[in-house]
Amino acid sequence: MKRKKVKKEKISTHSVERANRLEHLAGVIAVPQDILADSILISVYGKQCVRLENYKGILDYSDTQIKIWSKDGKVVITGKKIHISYCSDVELCIMGEISRIQYME
């Protein structure tokens, strides 16, 4: 019986060490690992409010669609009469009749 050779993917030791440190730190302070990794955090309050933290920028803005750029890709929020009610360097609040939140890479 012949054994198949399995191609192993190389992973840098730096990325493994960083992931291990983040996982350990998240466990110690009881914070989800994605927050420590600077990933986008999206909070939805009913159909009227979406709050985004750790976003990188606003790509497109209209009263029916807002495209947000994040470390993880794009987030597209669609609806009727939507608008940005609050915006800071790390937090964004969108209000209106929200119908869909879509993640795109």
N, C-alpha and C positions, 0 to 999 in steps of 0.2 A: 504494500500500500504506500503510495507516494503522498508526501505532505505538501500542501500548498504553502507557498511563501506569502506571508502577510506583510504588506507594505505598512511600515510604521510611520506615523506622522510625527515630525519633530515638534516639540513644544519647548519654547525657551524657558530656561530655569527662572528668569526674571518674572515672567508672567505667572508661573506656578507659585513662586514665592509671594508675589503680590496678592494672588487669589487666596492663598493660605492665610496671609496676614489679615486681609479683609474679613474672611470668614471667622477667624478667631476674634477680631475686634468686634464684629457684629454680635457674636455670642456673648462677649463680656459685657457690652453695654445695652444689649437687648434691642438692637436696631437692625432692620432688614439690610442685608448685604448690598442690595441695589441702590439704597440711599447713599451708602458710603462710597459706592463706585461712581457717583455723580450721574446716575441714570435719571431719566425724567420721572416725576411722581405726579400722577393725575388723580385728583379727587373730584367725584361727581356728586352733586347735590340735586337730586331730582332730575327734572328735564330742563331746569332753568339756569343752572350754574355749573361751570367746570373750572377747577383751579389747577394750574400746572406749575410745578416747581422744578428747578434745574433745567429750564429751557435755554436754548442758545440764541434764538432769534425768531422774528416774525417774517415769513416768506411771502405771504399773500393775505390780503384783508379785504373782505366785502361783507355786506349784511347777510349773506347766505353761506359764506365759507371763509374759514380762517385756517391758514397753513402755518404750522409751527415747526421750527427746526430744533432738534435735540441731538444729544450725543448718540442716541440709539436709532435715529432716522427722523422721518417726518411724521407729524401727527396732524391729521386733517379733521377739523370740526365743522360740521354742516348743520344748517337749520334755517330758521326764519328770524329776521330782526335780531341777529346776533351781533354783539359788539364787545369790545374790550372795556371792562369797567374799571380795571386796576392793572397797572403794569409797573414792575420794578426790575432790577437786574436779575433777580432769581425767581420771581413769582409773577404769574399772569392769571387774571380772572376774566372769564368769558361768560357773559349773560345773554339770555334770549331764549327762544324756543329751539332747544338743541335736539336734533333728530339722530345724529350719528357721530361717533368718534372712531376714526380709522387710523391704523398704524401703517406706515409705508416705509420701506427701506430705500 
